[in-house]
Amino acid sequence: MLTVVLCGGTLPAQAAATTATTAADTTTGRVDFSARAQTIDGFGFSQAFQRAAVMRGARGLPPAKQREVLDLLLSRQKGAGLSILRLGIGSSADDVYDHMRSIQPVDPGGPDAPPKYVWDGDDGGQVWLAKEAKAYGVKRFYADAWSAPGYMKDNGTDSNGGTLCGLAGTNCASGDWRRAYANYLVQYAKFYRKEGIAITDLGFTNEPDLTVSYASMRFTPAQAVEFTKVLGPVVRRSGLPMRLACCDVAGWKEQRPYTEAIEADPQARRWIATYTGHPYVSPVTEPQPVADQRRRHVWMSEWSPNGTTWNENWDDGSGYDGFTVAEDVHRTLTTGNANAYVYWFGASLGTTRGLIQLDGENYRVSKRLWAVAAYSRFIRPGAARVAASVADPALKISAFRNRDGSRVVQILNSGTTATRADLSIGRAGRAAAYLTDTAHSLERTGAVTTGPGGRLTARLAPRSLTTIVLDGAR
């Protein structure tokens, strides 16, 4: 019987047996680490809408467990090692739970009046979280606005849609607020700079195609182009080295006309560095239409699966389990050719679709966390996706080369039986394998061997994700 080593011990007999295969169960494949695809900017999460405050203990989570949750999200040794933090730029006049307080909650007297900014140094717990993330090594901070303050919009409130006054198609007695809103966004970044956090990426809209009961604001593709040409020069004059992002549309297909509109306008295209989309309304089925993805990147900037209950399972067919998330990461990076994958909430309350559930003095972990961690812990910022293929259609394979020379192969076995993959990888070197399935959460196994001629053999458990790290194995 095959014995699989697990961190100095062995897997239980039943788990080890699932990886036993015969020659008939073997499929072949190839990884070409010299055939470079897109660069990977990182993997991330958000704690907007005061979720960061809850993580910091606003609902009773004690300091020791706060550290454990931080480790699960940000540590490369104990957790996911996430490398992008998405911050929510507030627009509300108050800071009750689920609101994000504006840095200018009161109308200063019109768009041309001297601004009356207010900074509490906390920002719903996000400043604390950003500083913690920086201490873990995070360097990418994406600040994104769901809405402008209500007095800047044609509906007078930061919720329920509405449009920024001054954009084509609006008629506001208060005047044109486009430049004032651009200054507002830059000022938010300046406040963070004073706190020791450099905002690297800035977005001015979130799901501009939807009207919802919470913070929201509409932009058409043409209006997004229009405002980009206002915001870009303001950011340049600020001297802050921020990349502009657009447009966080609610569906991947629905993002396409926004991307096309910016790409078609030379002035707007000059300012946008990153196209951002969400696969809620429509899934990732193709890349965004970007002419030169070496210069302009594409991020999946928010997603979590649907569901009305908290779910901790790996593979229960619900559509919001860990296996579903692993499939989504794979599809986004390969089919979507995305440069980054940013999950929605890292940790939240109740029937959350987040990675971790916060519950007073306690917390619980979903297998969704380990689905993301299998990728984010080992595929580091600056890595390149490379060519990878395998004959068995039940196996979904992707591969990456990090800047430090370490190589990563991800194999998601969607089949219900164990199998074996024999891969040609060019140069073998040292190898380590990590298993994520119902019984294991990114646990080291002995299910991979290397041989002469650049061959690698991986024994794959059913309905599992196997992460293989070559060279620099941890």
PAROGU-219248 format. One record per residue (C-alpha): y, z, x. Coordinates in nm, 3 decimals, m for minus. Each point is the difference from the previous one (the first is absolute). Layout:
<fivexs>
+---------+---------+---------+
:      py :      pz :      px :
+---------+---------+---------+
:       Y :       Z :       X :
...
+---------+---------+---------+
</fivexs>
This chain:
<fivexs>
+---------+---------+---------+
:      py :      pz :      px :
+---------+---------+---------+
:   0.000 :   0.000 :   0.000 :
:   0.347 :  m0.084 :   0.121 :
:   0.206 :   0.303 :   0.103 :
:   0.378 :  m0.030 :  m0.020 :
:   0.200 :   0.235 :   0.221 :
:   0.292 :   0.175 :  m0.166 :
:   0.236 :   0.186 :   0.235 :
:  m0.278 :   0.164 :   0.197 :
:  m0.232 :   0.047 :  m0.299 :
:  m0.187 :  m0.233 :  m0.234 :
:   0.060 :  m0.132 :  m0.346 :
:  m0.220 :   0.140 :  m0.276 :
:  m0.328 :  m0.189 :  m0.031 :
:   0.106 :  m0.166 :  m0.324 :
:   0.329 :  m0.124 :   0.146 :
:  m0.171 :  m0.125 :   0.315 :
:  m0.258 :  m0.186 :  m0.204 :
:   0.269 :  m0.200 :  m0.178 :
:   0.088 :  m0.171 :   0.326 :
:  m0.357 :  m0.102 :   0.084 :
:  m0.030 :  m0.379 :  m0.025 :
:  m0.240 :  m0.279 :   0.086 :
:   0.060 :  m0.333 :   0.164 :
:   0.011 :  m0.160 :  m0.345 :
:   0.295 :   0.223 :  m0.088 :
:   0.207 :  m0.124 :   0.294 :
:   0.305 :  m0.224 :  m0.025 :
:   0.197 :  m0.158 :   0.281 :
:   0.370 :  m0.020 :   0.063 :
:   0.270 :  m0.050 :   0.258 :
:   0.321 :   0.170 :   0.107 :
:   0.245 :  m0.190 :   0.220 :
:   0.242 :   0.253 :   0.142 :
:   0.206 :  m0.278 :   0.157 :
:   0.071 :  m0.172 :  m0.334 :
:   0.307 :   0.192 :  m0.106 :
:   0.122 :   0.017 :  m0.361 :
:   0.281 :   0.231 :  m0.119 :
:   0.143 :   0.304 :   0.174 :
:  m0.063 :   0.335 :  m0.171 :
:   0.311 :   0.215 :  m0.041 :
:  m0.194 :   0.298 :  m0.133 :
:  m0.132 :   0.189 :  m0.299 :
:   0.209 :   0.238 :  m0.204 :
:   0.070 :   0.215 :  m0.303 :
:   0.288 :   0.150 :  m0.198 :
:   0.093 :   0.345 :  m0.125 :
:   0.302 :  m0.110 :  m0.203 :
:   0.101 :   0.156 :  m0.332 :
:  m0.019 :   0.350 :   0.151 :
:  m0.367 :  m0.020 :   0.094 :
:   0.106 :   0.093 :   0.353 :
:   0.147 :   0.325 :  m0.134 :
:  m0.329 :   0.079 :  m0.172 :
:  m0.185 :  m0.067 :   0.325 :
:   0.240 :   0.237 :   0.174 :
:  m0.094 :   0.278 :  m0.243 :
:   0.226 :  m0.035 :  m0.304 :
:  m0.301 :   0.061 :  m0.226 :
:  m0.168 :   0.265 :   0.214 :
:  m0.183 :  m0.186 :   0.278 :
:  m0.002 :   0.250 :   0.292 :
:   0.108 :  m0.102 :   0.354 :
:  m0.354 :  m0.014 :   0.140 :
:  m0.110 :  m0.244 :  m0.270 :
:   0.321 :  m0.198 :   0.032 :
:  m0.107 :  m0.062 :   0.360 :
:  m0.347 :  m0.102 :  m0.111 :
:   0.144 :  m0.254 :  m0.243 :
:   0.234 :  m0.133 :   0.268 :
:  m0.297 :  m0.031 :   0.235 :
:  m0.201 :  m0.190 :  m0.260 :
:   0.279 :  m0.253 :  m0.046 :
:   0.145 :  m0.025 :   0.350 :
:  m0.244 :   0.122 :   0.266 :
:  m0.214 :  m0.257 :   0.182 :
:  m0.250 :   0.270 :   0.088 :
:  m0.037 :   0.174 :  m0.337 :
:   0.120 :  m0.253 :  m0.255 :
:   0.139 :  m0.345 :  m0.065 :
:   0.263 :  m0.027 :   0.273 :
:   0.235 :  m0.183 :  m0.238 :
:   0.287 :  m0.163 :   0.185 :
:   0.258 :  m0.099 :  m0.266 :
:   0.191 :   0.239 :  m0.226 :
:   0.170 :  m0.155 :  m0.303 :
:   0.302 :   0.204 :  m0.110 :
:   0.159 :  m0.015 :  m0.344 :
:   0.380 :  m0.043 :  m0.007 :
:   0.118 :   0.208 :  m0.294 :
:   0.222 :  m0.107 :  m0.290 :
:  m0.012 :   0.294 :  m0.244 :
:   0.279 :   0.249 :  m0.065 :
:  m0.245 :   0.293 :   0.006 :
:  m0.308 :   0.101 :   0.192 :
:  m0.243 :   0.110 :  m0.269 :
:  m0.362 :  m0.083 :   0.076 :
:  m0.074 :  m0.374 :  m0.001 :
:   0.366 :  m0.085 :   0.065 :
:   0.152 :  m0.093 :   0.335 :
:   0.351 :   0.136 :   0.044 :
:   0.274 :  m0.245 :   0.095 :
:   0.208 :   0.047 :   0.314 :
:   0.299 :  m0.079 :  m0.226 :
:  m0.090 :   0.147 :  m0.340 :
:   0.353 :  m0.034 :  m0.143 :
:   0.204 :  m0.317 :  m0.042 :
:   0.265 :   0.017 :   0.276 :
:   0.246 :  m0.177 :  m0.229 :
:  m0.105 :  m0.362 :   0.030 :
:  m0.154 :  m0.237 :   0.254 :
:   0.311 :  m0.004 :   0.220 :
:   0.065 :   0.375 :  m0.007 :
:  m0.081 :   0.210 :   0.309 :
:  m0.366 :   0.102 :  m0.026 :
:  m0.096 :   0.361 :  m0.074 :
:  m0.336 :   0.034 :   0.168 :
:  m0.200 :   0.323 :  m0.020 :
:  m0.286 :   0.078 :   0.239 :
:  m0.223 :   0.304 :  m0.038 :
:  m0.210 :  m0.063 :   0.312 :
:  m0.314 :   0.020 :  m0.211 :
:  m0.026 :  m0.312 :  m0.217 :
:  m0.275 :   0.135 :  m0.223 :
:  m0.205 :   0.118 :   0.297 :
:   0.000 :  m0.346 :   0.159 :
:   0.206 :   0.107 :   0.303 :
:  m0.256 :   0.271 :   0.080 :
:  m0.283 :  m0.248 :  m0.042 :
:   0.171 :  m0.265 :   0.211 :
:   0.047 :   0.249 :   0.284 :
:  m0.365 :   0.104 :  m0.026 :
:  m0.109 :  m0.364 :  m0.002 :
:   0.211 :  m0.071 :   0.307 :
:  m0.167 :   0.292 :   0.179 :
:  m0.339 :  m0.161 :  m0.075 :
:   0.122 :  m0.323 :   0.157 :
:   0.128 :  m0.198 :  m0.300 :
:   0.274 :  m0.242 :   0.101 :
:   0.035 :  m0.215 :  m0.312 :
:   0.211 :   0.142 :  m0.284 :
:   0.053 :  m0.228 :  m0.299 :
:   0.282 :   0.118 :  m0.229 :
:  m0.004 :  m0.172 :  m0.338 :
:   0.219 :   0.037 :  m0.310 :
:  m0.139 :  m0.010 :  m0.352 :
:   0.351 :  m0.028 :  m0.148 :
:   0.368 :   0.035 :   0.072 :
:   0.174 :   0.298 :  m0.163 :
:   0.061 :  m0.063 :  m0.369 :
:   0.377 :  m0.040 :   0.031 :
:  m0.060 :  m0.304 :   0.222 :
:  m0.207 :  m0.179 :  m0.266 :
:   0.069 :  m0.186 :  m0.320 :
:  m0.209 :   0.241 :  m0.211 :
:   0.169 :   0.315 :   0.132 :
:  m0.320 :   0.182 :   0.103 :
:  m0.233 :  m0.010 :   0.297 :
:  m0.300 :  m0.038 :  m0.232 :
:  m0.109 :  m0.262 :  m0.253 :
:   0.073 :  m0.306 :   0.210 :
:   0.352 :  m0.133 :  m0.006 :
:   0.165 :  m0.207 :   0.272 :
:   0.237 :   0.074 :   0.286 :
:   0.356 :  m0.073 :  m0.106 :
:   0.151 :  m0.299 :   0.174 :
:  m0.315 :  m0.207 :   0.021 :
:   0.004 :  m0.337 :  m0.171 :
:  m0.062 :   0.043 :  m0.372 :
:   0.154 :   0.349 :  m0.028 :
:   0.324 :   0.100 :  m0.170 :
:   0.103 :   0.355 :   0.084 :
:   0.335 :   0.158 :  m0.083 :
:  m0.041 :   0.224 :   0.306 :
:   0.012 :  m0.297 :   0.237 :
:  m0.213 :  m0.142 :   0.279 :
:  m0.225 :   0.263 :   0.162 :
:  m0.199 :  m0.225 :   0.233 :
:   0.172 :   0.101 :   0.325 :
:   0.020 :   0.365 :  m0.105 :
:  m0.376 :  m0.001 :  m0.060 :
:  m0.059 :  m0.161 :   0.340 :
:   0.213 :   0.271 :   0.162 :
:  m0.194 :   0.262 :  m0.198 :
:  m0.333 :  m0.121 :   0.139 :
:   0.131 :  m0.004 :   0.357 :
:   0.145 :   0.348 :  m0.042 :
:  m0.344 :   0.128 :  m0.099 :
:  m0.135 :  m0.128 :   0.331 :
:   0.292 :   0.161 :   0.184 :
:  m0.084 :   0.338 :  m0.155 :
:  m0.358 :  m0.033 :   0.123 :
:   0.124 :  m0.095 :   0.344 :
:   0.189 :   0.331 :   0.014 :
:  m0.331 :   0.171 :  m0.079 :
:  m0.166 :  m0.174 :   0.295 :
:  m0.183 :  m0.265 :  m0.203 :
:   0.066 :  m0.369 :   0.060 :
:  m0.047 :  m0.206 :  m0.316 :
:  m0.166 :  m0.316 :   0.128 :
:  m0.036 :  m0.195 :  m0.325 :
:   0.233 :  m0.006 :  m0.301 :
:  m0.066 :  m0.127 :  m0.352 :
:   0.250 :  m0.025 :  m0.285 :
:  m0.235 :  m0.047 :  m0.295 :
:  m0.336 :   0.110 :  m0.138 :
:  m0.185 :  m0.198 :  m0.266 :
:   0.311 :  m0.191 :  m0.107 :
:  m0.205 :  m0.189 :  m0.257 :
:  m0.072 :   0.314 :  m0.207 :
:   0.204 :   0.222 :  m0.231 :
:  m0.143 :   0.351 :  m0.012 :
:   0.113 :   0.340 :  m0.127 :
:   0.056 :   0.139 :   0.351 :
:   0.220 :  m0.126 :   0.285 :
:   0.000 :  m0.379 :  m0.016 :
:   0.234 :  m0.295 :   0.041 :
:  m0.044 :  m0.371 :  m0.069 :
:   0.056 :  m0.287 :   0.241 :
:  m0.087 :  m0.363 :  m0.058 :
:  m0.104 :  m0.199 :   0.308 :
:   0.347 :  m0.154 :   0.010 :
:   0.167 :   0.340 :  m0.024 :
:  m0.223 :   0.133 :   0.279 :
:   0.119 :  m0.288 :   0.218 :
:   0.360 :   0.075 :  m0.098 :
:  m0.019 :   0.369 :   0.088 :
:  m0.188 :  m0.063 :   0.323 :
:   0.303 :  m0.195 :   0.123 :
:   0.221 :   0.300 :  m0.081 :
:  m0.225 :   0.266 :   0.151 :
:  m0.090 :  m0.184 :   0.320 :
:   0.350 :  m0.005 :   0.151 :
:   0.060 :   0.364 :  m0.100 :
:  m0.315 :   0.105 :   0.185 :
:   0.099 :  m0.206 :   0.303 :
:   0.346 :   0.159 :   0.016 :
:  m0.156 :   0.346 :  m0.023 :
:  m0.169 :  m0.049 :   0.334 :
:  m0.323 :   0.149 :  m0.136 :
:  m0.304 :  m0.201 :   0.119 :
:  m0.159 :  m0.032 :  m0.343 :
:  m0.213 :  m0.283 :  m0.134 :
:   0.073 :  m0.105 :  m0.359 :
:  m0.287 :  m0.027 :  m0.248 :
:  m0.030 :  m0.164 :  m0.341 :
:  m0.107 :   0.023 :  m0.279 :
:  m0.288 :   0.240 :  m0.089 :
:  m0.080 :  m0.201 :  m0.313 :
:  m0.267 :   0.154 :  m0.226 :
:  m0.248 :  m0.287 :   0.040 :
:  m0.104 :  m0.198 :   0.307 :
:   0.033 :  m0.330 :  m0.188 :
:   0.328 :   0.119 :  m0.154 :
:   0.138 :   0.069 :   0.349 :
:  m0.050 :  m0.364 :   0.092 :
:   0.316 :  m0.143 :  m0.168 :
:   0.211 :   0.268 :   0.169 :
:  m0.150 :  m0.090 :   0.337 :
:   0.053 :  m0.370 :  m0.070 :
:   0.362 :   0.052 :  m0.104 :
:   0.086 :   0.186 :   0.319 :
:  m0.193 :  m0.243 :   0.218 :
:   0.193 :  m0.288 :  m0.160 :
:   0.342 :   0.152 :   0.076 :
:   0.087 :  m0.010 :   0.373 :
:   0.257 :   0.280 :  m0.028 :
:  m0.230 :   0.236 :  m0.188 :
:  m0.297 :  m0.087 :   0.220 :
:   0.208 :   0.100 :   0.301 :
:   0.013 :   0.360 :  m0.119 :
:  m0.347 :   0.066 :  m0.141 :
:  m0.262 :   0.107 :   0.254 :
:  m0.275 :   0.113 :  m0.237 :
:  m0.122 :  m0.116 :  m0.340 :
:  m0.150 :   0.282 :  m0.204 :
:  m0.216 :  m0.018 :  m0.311 :
:  m0.220 :   0.216 :  m0.223 :
:  m0.333 :  m0.115 :  m0.149 :
:   0.025 :   0.192 :  m0.328 :
:   0.076 :  m0.284 :  m0.241 :
:  m0.201 :  m0.257 :   0.196 :
:  m0.234 :   0.053 :   0.299 :
:   0.024 :  m0.145 :   0.348 :
:  m0.159 :  m0.345 :  m0.020 :
:   0.193 :  m0.190 :   0.268 :
:   0.264 :   0.049 :   0.272 :
:   0.367 :   0.010 :  m0.088 :
:   0.174 :  m0.338 :   0.059 :
:   0.164 :   0.086 :   0.333 :
:   0.075 :  m0.289 :   0.232 :
:  m0.011 :   0.201 :   0.324 :
:  m0.192 :   0.326 :  m0.028 :
:   0.052 :   0.070 :   0.367 :
:   0.368 :   0.063 :  m0.080 :
:  m0.031 :   0.130 :  m0.357 :
:  m0.277 :   0.235 :  m0.093 :
:  m0.162 :   0.079 :  m0.333 :
:  m0.085 :   0.350 :  m0.119 :
:  m0.206 :   0.121 :  m0.289 :
:   0.250 :   0.279 :  m0.052 :
:  m0.147 :   0.194 :  m0.294 :
:  m0.324 :   0.021 :  m0.190 :
:  m0.248 :   0.249 :  m0.140 :
:  m0.283 :  m0.073 :  m0.244 :
:   0.030 :   0.054 :  m0.372 :
:  m0.160 :   0.296 :  m0.172 :
:   0.075 :   0.301 :  m0.215 :
:  m0.211 :   0.259 :   0.180 :
:  m0.011 :   0.141 :   0.352 :
:  m0.284 :  m0.170 :   0.183 :
:  m0.168 :   0.118 :   0.322 :
:  m0.293 :  m0.243 :   0.002 :
:  m0.084 :  m0.274 :   0.246 :
:  m0.174 :  m0.245 :  m0.232 :
:  m0.026 :   0.073 :  m0.372 :
:   0.104 :  m0.336 :  m0.147 :
:   0.318 :   0.147 :  m0.149 :
:   0.237 :  m0.228 :   0.189 :
:   0.192 :   0.292 :   0.150 :
:  m0.260 :   0.132 :   0.242 :
:  m0.004 :  m0.025 :   0.377 :
:  m0.201 :  m0.321 :   0.014 :
:   0.261 :  m0.172 :  m0.219 :
:   0.273 :   0.101 :   0.243 :
:  m0.202 :  m0.118 :   0.301 :
:  m0.046 :  m0.339 :  m0.167 :
:   0.373 :  m0.017 :  m0.068 :
:   0.091 :   0.073 :   0.362 :
:  m0.242 :  m0.270 :   0.117 :
:   0.131 :  m0.256 :  m0.251 :
:   0.364 :   0.075 :   0.081 :
:  m0.046 :  m0.044 :   0.374 :
:  m0.226 :  m0.304 :  m0.014 :
:   0.079 :  m0.197 :  m0.318 :
:   0.363 :   0.114 :  m0.011 :
:   0.056 :  m0.020 :   0.375 :
:   0.220 :   0.310 :  m0.035 :
:   0.149 :   0.174 :   0.301 :
:  m0.003 :   0.347 :  m0.156 :
:  m0.174 :   0.196 :  m0.273 :
:   0.200 :   0.281 :  m0.160 :
:  m0.180 :   0.213 :  m0.256 :
:   0.196 :   0.172 :  m0.277 :
:  m0.013 :   0.381 :  m0.005 :
:  m0.173 :   0.170 :   0.286 :
:  m0.020 :   0.323 :  m0.201 :
:   0.106 :   0.090 :  m0.352 :
:  m0.080 :   0.215 :  m0.303 :
:  m0.244 :  m0.013 :  m0.290 :
:  m0.171 :  m0.328 :  m0.088 :
:   0.148 :  m0.165 :   0.304 :
:  m0.118 :  m0.330 :   0.138 :
:   0.109 :   0.125 :   0.341 :
:  m0.218 :   0.068 :   0.299 :
:   0.024 :   0.378 :  m0.038 :
:   0.044 :   0.220 :  m0.306 :
:   0.233 :   0.299 :   0.039 :
:  m0.089 :   0.293 :  m0.225 :
:   0.208 :   0.313 :   0.052 :
:  m0.139 :   0.180 :   0.304 :
:  m0.278 :  m0.255 :   0.043 :
:  m0.059 :  m0.371 :   0.047 :
:  m0.284 :  m0.245 :  m0.045 :
:  m0.077 :  m0.323 :   0.185 :
:  m0.101 :  m0.331 :  m0.153 :
:  m0.228 :  m0.248 :   0.174 :
:   0.300 :  m0.232 :  m0.034 :
:   0.144 :   0.180 :   0.301 :
:  m0.298 :  m0.086 :   0.217 :
:  m0.001 :  m0.361 :  m0.122 :
:   0.352 :  m0.040 :   0.139 :
:  m0.066 :   0.220 :   0.303 :
:  m0.288 :  m0.220 :   0.114 :
:   0.259 :  m0.270 :   0.063 :
:   0.316 :   0.194 :   0.085 :
:  m0.145 :   0.241 :   0.254 :
:  m0.130 :  m0.276 :   0.225 :
:   0.218 :  m0.306 :  m0.071 :
:   0.329 :   0.098 :   0.155 :
:   0.353 :  m0.144 :  m0.026 :
:   0.024 :  m0.318 :   0.203 :
:  m0.366 :  m0.089 :  m0.040 :
:  m0.094 :  m0.359 :  m0.080 :
:  m0.252 :  m0.106 :  m0.260 :
:  m0.247 :  m0.247 :   0.150 :
:  m0.255 :  m0.248 :  m0.131 :
:  m0.319 :   0.150 :  m0.144 :
:  m0.276 :  m0.145 :  m0.217 :
:  m0.350 :   0.092 :  m0.116 :
:  m0.264 :  m0.199 :  m0.186 :
:  m0.084 :   0.257 :  m0.270 :
:   0.258 :  m0.024 :  m0.283 :
:  m0.067 :   0.365 :  m0.091 :
:   0.156 :   0.101 :   0.332 :
:   0.378 :  m0.002 :   0.027 :
:   0.103 :  m0.002 :   0.363 :
:   0.332 :   0.025 :   0.181 :
:   0.082 :   0.062 :   0.363 :
:   0.301 :   0.108 :   0.206 :
:   0.114 :   0.035 :   0.359 :
:   0.232 :   0.288 :   0.089 :
:   0.271 :  m0.013 :   0.264 :
:  m0.199 :   0.237 :   0.221 :
:  m0.288 :  m0.248 :   0.005 :
:  m0.227 :   0.189 :  m0.237 :
:  m0.164 :  m0.213 :  m0.267 :
:  m0.090 :   0.089 :  m0.357 :
:  m0.247 :  m0.163 :  m0.238 :
:  m0.007 :   0.104 :  m0.365 :
:  m0.305 :  m0.088 :  m0.214 :
:  m0.003 :   0.082 :  m0.370 :
:  m0.352 :  m0.036 :  m0.141 :
:   0.044 :  m0.071 :  m0.371 :
:  m0.375 :  m0.044 :  m0.047 :
:  m0.232 :   0.265 :  m0.141 :
:  m0.253 :  m0.018 :   0.284 :
:   0.016 :   0.078 :   0.369 :
:   0.039 :  m0.295 :   0.233 :
:   0.062 :  m0.084 :   0.362 :
:   0.267 :  m0.218 :   0.156 :
:  m0.045 :  m0.167 :   0.338 :
:   0.341 :  m0.100 :   0.126 :
:   0.111 :  m0.209 :   0.294 :
:   0.311 :   0.174 :   0.133 :
:   0.055 :  m0.163 :   0.338 :
:  m0.004 :   0.319 :   0.204 :
:  m0.182 :   0.311 :  m0.112 :
:   0.112 :   0.307 :   0.193 :
:  m0.025 :   0.349 :  m0.141 :
:  m0.035 :   0.033 :  m0.377 :
:   0.033 :   0.279 :  m0.254 :
:  m0.066 :  m0.023 :  m0.374 :
:   0.140 :   0.205 :  m0.287 :
:  m0.154 :   0.005 :  m0.347 :
:   0.179 :   0.047 :  m0.331 :
:  m0.209 :   0.011 :  m0.317 :
:  m0.097 :   0.247 :  m0.272 :
:  m0.136 :   0.254 :   0.249 :
:   0.222 :  m0.063 :   0.301 :
:   0.373 :  m0.008 :   0.066 :
:   0.074 :  m0.193 :   0.316 :
:  m0.285 :   0.172 :   0.184 :
:  m0.126 :  m0.113 :   0.340 :
:  m0.345 :  m0.161 :  m0.015 :
:  m0.237 :  m0.175 :   0.237 :
:  m0.032 :  m0.303 :  m0.225 :
:   0.136 :  m0.249 :   0.254 :
:  m0.140 :  m0.132 :   0.327 :
:   0.121 :  m0.258 :   0.248 :
:  m0.206 :  m0.235 :   0.212 :
:   0.025 :  m0.275 :   0.260 :
:   0.189 :  m0.317 :  m0.075 :
:   0.267 :   0.176 :  m0.202 :
:  m0.228 :   0.095 :  m0.288 :
:   0.063 :   0.289 :  m0.236 :
:  m0.246 :   0.122 :  m0.262 :
:   0.117 :   0.219 :  m0.286 :
:  m0.228 :   0.166 :  m0.254 :
:   0.190 :   0.019 :  m0.327 :
:  m0.068 :   0.246 :  m0.279 :
:   0.031 :  m0.129 :  m0.359 :
:   0.343 :   0.017 :  m0.164 :
:   0.159 :   0.125 :   0.318 :
:   0.282 :  m0.062 :   0.245 :
:  m0.097 :  m0.006 :   0.367 :
:   0.279 :   0.019 :   0.257 :
:  m0.097 :  m0.115 :   0.350 :
:   0.226 :   0.079 :   0.295 :
:  m0.060 :  m0.188 :   0.324 :
:   0.137 :   0.123 :   0.334 :
:   0.230 :   0.298 :  m0.008 :
:  m0.246 :   0.148 :  m0.252 :
:   0.108 :   0.341 :  m0.120 :
+---------+---------+---------+
</fivexs>
